[in-house]
Amino acid sequence: MALIVHKYGGTSMGSVERIKNVARRVAKWHKAGHKMVVVPSAMSGETNRLLGLAREITANPDPRELDMIASTGEQVSVGLLAIALHAEGLEAVSYAGWQVPIKTDSAFTKARISDIDGTRVLADLDAGKVVVITGFQGVDPEGHIATLGRGGSDTSAVAIAAAMKADECLIYTDVDGVYTTDPRVVEEARRLDRVTFEEMLEMASLGSKVLQIRSVEFAGKYQVKTRVLSSLTDPMIPLETEMRSGTLITFEEDETMEKAVISGIAFQRDEARIAVMGVPDKPGIAYQILGPVADANIDIDMIIQNTSVDGKTDFTFTVGRGDYARAMEILTNQVKEHVKAEQVRGDPKVSKVSVVGVGMRSHVGIASTMFRTLAEEGINIQMISTSEIKISVLIDEKYTELAVRALHKVFELDRA
Amino acid sequence: MALIVHKYGGTSMGSVERIKNVARRVAKWHKAGHKMVVVPSAMSGETNRLLGLAREITANPDPRELDMIASTGEQVSVGLLAIALHAEGLEAVSYAGWQVPIKTDSAFTKARISDIDGTRVLADLDAGKVVVITGFQGVDPEGHIATLGRGGSDTSAVAIAAAMKADECLIYTDVDGVYTTDPRVVEEARRLDRVTFEEMLEMASLGSKVLQIRSVEFAGKYQVKTRVLSSLTDPMIPLETEMRSGTLITFEEDETMEKAVISGIAFQRDEARIAVMGVPDKPGIAYQILGPVADANIDIDMIIQNTSVDGKTDFTFTVGRGDYARAMEILTNQVKEHVKAEQVRGDPKVSKVSVVGVGMRSHVGIASTMFRTLAEEGINIQMISTSEIKISVLIDEKYTELAVRALHKVFELDRA
């Protein structure tokens, strides 16, 4: 008998019929003897509907009140799912985040979980109940409701699994696992049976949208065995089949994994590149350039500073395309003169392509294979950034698919 | 500077535009120097939508989970109203019942408020904030959300006003006050400027739907000055005009009130009458007859037991028409033989018409005027029940309008 956490996305909770299917699936697990905690998202479209009402009133609604409003979507979901579980003959009880409690900081609309008290939930599980807990939200030290931001229910589920010392956290979604790359771009993309936590972390940060990155961080920090699998299967498929489906995020590099040098090709379109050129190279210059951009709440991704020539340097970085115009405006009007830059140049149409794999650590030549492959396709590399287990390059956006397909092929990701 | 509680119904909160109007009205009061607490209902239709989802899953959803679901409607309303108040340039904060906290018992879907801790709300008011609190709900001793039942937001508002020792509680609704009778039945019906708490209590219990009866009980118990007024007026009408509009529920019978013998004619259609006839008259017989009916959760209204003749008596009572068939079935199949009744007879088409007024206490002849008037119209009285300030009669339903109009005229309710 294990303690299992299930998480279901908004599509899986999208209608009364689908909620009943979720209940059937959970009942199957419960009847097999497992203690079950379920974390559903809001019904698909509901969070957007609620935020839309708030934005109809004013363009910049107060974040604290937005969380008050948006958190109700999950509260409706847990109540409906509990009722559907009753209809399956199970004892079930639902809790909002504040009732558990799931404690967060006070960064409304993007709060972070600080602590979860599992006492109440454990008592219910010991009494044979299925416990249904709202995703996406918790309660701050002042007793205000705070939400975790988009995709936050993944994080809720993994954090609850960590707090309850669950045996496994199953993230049910509308894809059947983590792929070597996006199957819509590369037909031969293959589902991975396993992926390490570090690879998953890189994939999430590099634009693979399967899991919210903070949920992966939680899984890593607390070593939560996490599986991504499909909610679109027949809810009554045999438990043994379901337990081995999808992609498992692991914490040990086992034998089979060492054989795979590269696990996947991630990519992120909608990037923009900005270069501040001919800047006097002196201490504090990076902060003087990036500080005003960060102050405007613009996320900065890759950063490169060239070796200085004649006491001057070029400073290049990327931002999301949606922030491009605002970042250019800040740099041109506020920063350029202040740092005595010669010019500010930008390209709003770039994308980032990355190869990811723990095998990289013990293999040389990955970078050279990657660069050679792109060169053979005539693709110019604009920026490079690397970590222990990934190499990312910035390229012209129009070559994204070509690059991804070529790299998928050269690293033999289509072969099991 | 006074402390004022406003309550707005679902129609007043029915759209973003209407919510903005509520905010404008509240802002007008706040700018006049008053400390403001606002209790909005869910947007019209929302509670029904939510309960509908639950009933799509199963015919008899768990009440605890229903409350989890239904309470979200008001939570959305308070967030939206707080945002609309911000847009009016006010500081405002919203709270769900559990955040205040508003403490209730655990009778889910029909909970009663046991205590309200006003500390947090008072601190916000002292800081110049408008405080927006969910109606309809609170939190039980175990930390579960419990709702107060249909119309519960009236009760929330009056209870909050009592706990905060508010100077006045204004119930904004889609009628402009309490009338001498239903204006849809009697064209000459007149709005009352004042009505005593006791009269209001009788009116509410006799079918006048302006306020939930428990809100009137609260107003009486804690002597909350409560005013019923229209939310359909221009939100920017002068405060002085608005403060004198609607109907005030008072606790003292002032001079003007003594002059009015009768304040209103209330009526309740959809009643049904049941008679258990020829029952041996012995101790405990009332309980033996009504116990099984009450056990089936059927509310019993008027009850009459005739003087016994030859050791036998007739036992007559009324129930809501929706419960008539079930009550008849219980009496015929379970009770009749057990209590050795000769027969069980029923009439599902009766209505109750009542005259209400504190002036009745010091005036004789009200009952005879009422009975004479009905006799002159050829209306047979089936049952009579009286209290200190009301006389109710049961009549054939088809005479309802005729009776109400005749009584409205004879007691001169059309004259100010």
Interface residues (C-beta under 8 A of the other chain):
Chain A: V16 I19 K20 L50 L53 A54 E56 I57 T58 P61 D62 R64 E65 L66 M68 I69 S71 T72 Q75 V76 V78 G79 L80 A82 I83 A84 H86 A87 V93 S94 A96 W98 Q99 G143 H144 I145
Chain B: V16 I19 K20 L50 L53 A54 E56 I57 T58 P61 D62 R64 E65 L66 M68 I69 S71 T72 Q75 V76 V78 G79 L80 A82 I83 A84 H86 A87 V93 S94 A96 W98 Q99 G143 H144 I145
